Amino acid sequence: MATKREHAVAILDALDSKARLTSRTLLGAGIAAVFLLAVAYFTIWQYAIGAGLLIALLLQMTHERLTVAADAMIASNMEKLGWELEALDDEVSMAKLRELAKRAEG
């Protein structure tokens, strides 16, 4: 059985992951663009278009899946703490959550 500290840490980790997800997706798109330019230069441009469509699909699916996973992690741990999801909008509740994450159970 997990402690309140472990639930608080999981919520904060999921919030942090959601915050970094957009920048990481954009980084992946930038790397893909460089790769596709290389493919277009060394082969024919149709291969780059096809690969671009495939990579865009994979990036979209990954972004959506990670967003859903983070939302589910947050919701389940908030439920285990007995809190409502609206508490994440309140700065006092977030301060309490950070304090729970730092405090050692014992």
Secondary structure, DSSP 8 states (H G I E B T S, - for coil): ---HHHHHHHHHHHHHHHHHHHHHHHHHHHHHHHHHHHHHHHS-HHHHHHHHHHHHHHHHHHHHHHHHHHHHHHHHHHHHHT--GGGGG-HHHHHHHHHHHHS---
